[in-house]
C-alpha cells in the first residue's frame, strides 16, 4: 500500500481512482505523517451475502407469532 500526503492525494485524485479501479491498487493517505484514511477498491457483494452489521442482530421471539389482545392495545 502506497502512502500519500493529503495534498498529493487531492492533486492526483482522478489518477489514483483510475489505478484503484483498473489495477486494484490501495493507498494510505496521511496528514503530518499520521494515517487518516485508506483508498481501497470497493468490494462488490452479492445480494445473497450476509450484511456485516445486520447479520449480528438476534431476534429472540417468533416474528410470525400472532399478537395477544394486550399487544394489539385492545380494551375489553
LUMMAR-801673 format. One record per residue: residue in one letter; x, y, z of N, C-alpha, C, O in turn. Coordinates in pm, whole numbers, plus 50000, padded with zeros to 5 digits. Example, Ala and Ser with C-alpha at 12.3 -4.5 7.8 and 13.67 -1.06 7.14 Angstrom:
BEGIN
A513194943150780512304955050780513204967050780514244966850846;S512854977550708513674989450714512905000350787513415011450804;
END
This chain:
BEGIN
X500854988350000500005000050000500905012450000501775014050085;X500675020949904501485032949888500965044149979499755046049990;X501875051350044501495062550130501545075650055502475078149978;X500545084150077500485097350015500095107450121499385104150216;X500565119950106500065130250195498775135850137498455133250021;X498035143350218496725148250177496815156750051495985155349960;X497785165550045497915174349928498135166249801497515168849698;X499025156449808499325148049692498075140049650497805138649531;X497335134749747496125127149717495075136049651494395131949557;X494955148349701493985157749644494365161349501493505161949413;X495625163649478496105167649346495965156449244495655159049127;X496175144149286496175132749193494935123749208494975112249166;X493845128849266492705120349297492185112649175491945100549186;X492015119049062491495112148943492385100648900491895089848869;X493685102848898494585092048856494655081048962494825069348928;X494545084749090494525074549196493295065749184493375053549197;X492135071949158490915064249141491005054849022490495043649027;X491655059348914491825050848797492695038748831492415027648786;X493745040848910494605029648950493855019749039494005007649025;X493065025049129492265016449216491295008149133491144996149154;X490635014749038489635008148955490254997748862489744986648851;X491335001348795491894992648692492884982348746492914971048698;X493684986148846494734977248895494454971549034495164962549079;X493434976649101493154972049237494134977549339494304971749446;X494784988849306495774994749395495115000249521493925003349521;X495905001449628495435007049754496395018149798497605017249776;X495835028449861496645039849905496315043350048495155042750089;X497335047150123497175051850260497415066950258498495071550220;X496405074650299496515089150296496855093950436496185090450533;X497925101950446498445106450575498415121650587498545128750487;X498255126350709498375140650740499445141850848499345135650954;X500465149850818501595151550911502215138050949502615135951064;X502265128950853502885115950875502015105850946502445094450968;X500785109650983499885100451053498775095950959498135104250894;X498545082850951497485077650863496105082950904495765082951022;X495325087450804493975092150833492905085050749491735084850788;X493305079050635492305072350551492995062550457494185063750428;X492215052850411492675043550309491795044850186490575046050197;X492415044750071491685044549945491885030549889492975027049844;X490815022649892490895008549853489795005249754488805012549747;X489924994449677488864990549584487584987049659487614981449768;X486464990549597485164987149655484934972249641485164966449535;X484494966149749484234951749748482794949449705481864952849778;X482624943849587481274941049538480734928749608481414918549619;X479494930049655478864918849724477604914749650476944922749585;X477304902349662476074896949606474924900249700475134902249820;X473724900849646472544902949732472384891549830471714893149932;X472994880149801472854868549888473874868250001473754860050092;X474874876949996475854877650103475214883250229474304891450223;X475704878850343475224884150470475764898150491476944900650465;X474914907250537475344920850567476174920350696475754913850792;X477334927050701478214925850817477584930850948477924925751055;X476714940650943476084945751064474774938551093474524934251205;X473934937250991472634931051012472734916451052471834911251119;X473804909651013473944895651049474214893651198474114882451248;X474534904451270474794903551414473524905451497473564903651619;X472424909151434471184911451506470514898051537470364889551449;X470134896251662469464883951703468034887151744467804896451822;X467094879451694465684881151729465344869751824465454858051787;X464914873151945464654862752046463154859752061462694856052169;X462414861351953460994857951953460614853251813461374854851718;X459434847451803458954842751674458274854451602457194858651644;X458864859851496458304871551430456964869151360456294878751322;X456564856551342455284853751277454214849551378453094846251340;X454574849651505453614846151610452534856951618452824868851606;X451284852751638450194862351647450304870451775450774865551878;X449864883151767449904891851884448724889051976447644885151931;X448944891052106447854889552202446994902152200447354912152137;X445844901452269444954913152275445674924852341445494936352299;X446494922252441447234932852510448224939552415448384951752416;X448884931452332449864937052239449204945352130449814954752078;X447964941952095447214949751996446694962652058446304971951986;X446674963252190446164975152256444664975552265444074986152285;X444034963952249442574963352256442124963152401442764957252487;X441004969852425440424970252558439134962352558438344963552464;X438914954252663437684946252671436474954852696435354949752706;
END
